Each structure stands twice: as C-alpha cells, then as structure tokens.
Amino acid sequence: CDKPDLLNPTTIDTLYISECPCHGAQFDQEGNVLVRPFTGDNIESLEQYSTTITETSFTVSDSNGDEAQLLFSDHEDLQTIGGVSSVSSIDFNSDGLLLYRKSQNEIVALSRNCTHNGCQIESFQEA
C-alpha cells in the first residue's frame, strides 16, 4: 500500500484521531477526514448524530428518530469537557459510536462506520 493522502493536517484543534484499520483513513473528534484511505479515494466525513444531555445521561438520535440513552456512569470520561468514549454497537448502528464531550452542553456522537468501505473505525487516540 502507498502512503495515504493527507487532507487536513492536525492542528491545535485536533485533539483526537480515529483510524480505519482497513485502509488507513483518519478522522478527527468532529468526524472530519484528516487522511484519505491508502487507495486515494475521496471520502465523506463520519455521520454525526444529534445528542441531548441531562444530568445523569445523554440521548443519541439518528435522522429517523431512533434513539439510544446512555448513562454518564457508563462513560465517565464524558463527564469532563474534552473527554472521549465509544460504544461498540447500538440499535440503529451496529458499528457503534465515537463520543466526544465538546462543551458543557454538547457531546459529538459519530458513527464508527468508515465512509470509505464500511469498516468499523477504532476508538479515539490522542493526536
């Protein structure tokens, strides 16, 4: 395989990276494509879901209205701004979710389904 094409180099805003083990595509904590797959194909950003936060839990919703409620007690790192977590599988996404606590009022919930070839991407690692 050739070296992947760098699209958006990491910056001070890039806190976490997730990589697709199939072809090396990389995404940041907001789901943006940082590195194309080894094949050089153009790919889309990761699918992002809506979230609603309460004191003890948060709900992730897809565009069809399907929801999953997740407890902060199961995702302790998300109680802190800048924290990350992941879910292996949920009812409306068998590949699961990547989760990033962007602010007190916002959790970014991304599909773990790579937009290149449908592989399950890895959990976030620090950039």
Secondary structure by P-SEA (a helix, b strand, c coil): cccccccccccccccbbbbccccbbbbccccccccccccbbbbbccbbbbbbbcccbbbbbccccbbbbbbcccccccccccccccccccccccccbbbbbccccbbbbbbcccccccccccccccc
